[in-house]
Amino acid sequence: MATATFDTLAFSEELRAAGVPEVQAKAHAKALSAIANEKLVSQEYLDTRLKELEYRLTLRLGGMMAASVAVVAALVKL
């Protein structure tokens, strides 16, 4: 799974600009980066996954429609 990118340096600098001590800013950036890399995914991954699911759904729907037509055709013959 491709993870989203997280700019730890920019985050750390933003915290430092807000008055957070450097050691704490780096610790916060490191912790948030670990969470982001574990839980977040990239837009490309989502797009790929959605296309795969769309393909599977299309195949499943096509199969159900073919089965329905076959059942109706069999019932008409009776």
C-alpha positions in Angstrom: 0.0 0.0 0.0 1.4 3.4 -1.0 1.4 5.9 1.8 0.8 9.6 1.8 3.8 11.8 2.1 4.2 13.9 5.3 6.8 16.7 5.4 8.3 16.3 8.9 10.6 19.3 8.4 7.9 21.7 7.5 5.7 20.5 10.4 8.6 20.8 12.8 9.4 24.3 11.5 5.8 25.3 11.8 5.7 24.2 15.5 9.0 26.0 16.2 7.6 29.2 14.7 4.6 28.9 17.0 7.0 28.7 20.0 7.4 25.0 20.6 10.9 24.0 21.7 13.0 22.3 19.0 13.2 18.9 20.8 9.4 18.8 21.3 8.8 19.9 17.7 11.0 17.1 16.3 9.3 14.5 18.6 5.8 15.7 17.5 6.9 15.5 13.8 8.3 12.0 14.2 5.2 10.7 16.0 2.8 12.3 13.5 4.9 11.0 10.6 4.7 7.4 12.0 0.9 7.6 12.3 0.5 9.2 8.9 2.7 6.6 7.2 0.7 3.8 8.9 -2.8 5.0 8.5 -3.0 7.3 5.4 -2.8 6.3 1.8 -2.0 8.3 -1.4 -4.5 9.5 -3.9 -2.9 7.2 -6.6 -3.6 4.2 -4.4 -7.2 5.1 -3.8 -7.7 5.7 -7.6 -6.2 2.3 -8.4 -8.2 0.5 -5.8 -11.5 2.2 -6.9 -10.8 1.2 -10.5 -10.2 -2.4 -9.4 -13.4 -2.5 -7.4 -15.4 -0.9 -10.2 -14.1 -3.6 -12.6 -15.1 -6.4 -10.1 -18.5 -4.9 -9.6 -19.1 -4.6 -13.4 -18.2 -8.3 -13.8 -20.5 -9.3 -11.0 -23.4 -7.2 -12.3 -22.8 -8.6 -15.8 -22.9 -12.2 -14.4 -26.1 -11.5 -12.5 -27.7 -10.0 -15.6 -26.7 -13.0 -17.7 -28.1 -15.4 -15.1 -31.3 -13.4 -14.9 -31.8 -13.5 -18.7 -31.1 -17.3 -18.7 -33.7 -17.8 -15.9 -36.3 -15.7 -17.8 -35.6 -17.6 -21.0 -36.0 -20.9 -19.3 -39.3 -19.8 -17.7 -40.6 -18.6 -21.1 -39.9 -22.0 -22.6 -42.0 -23.7 -19.9 
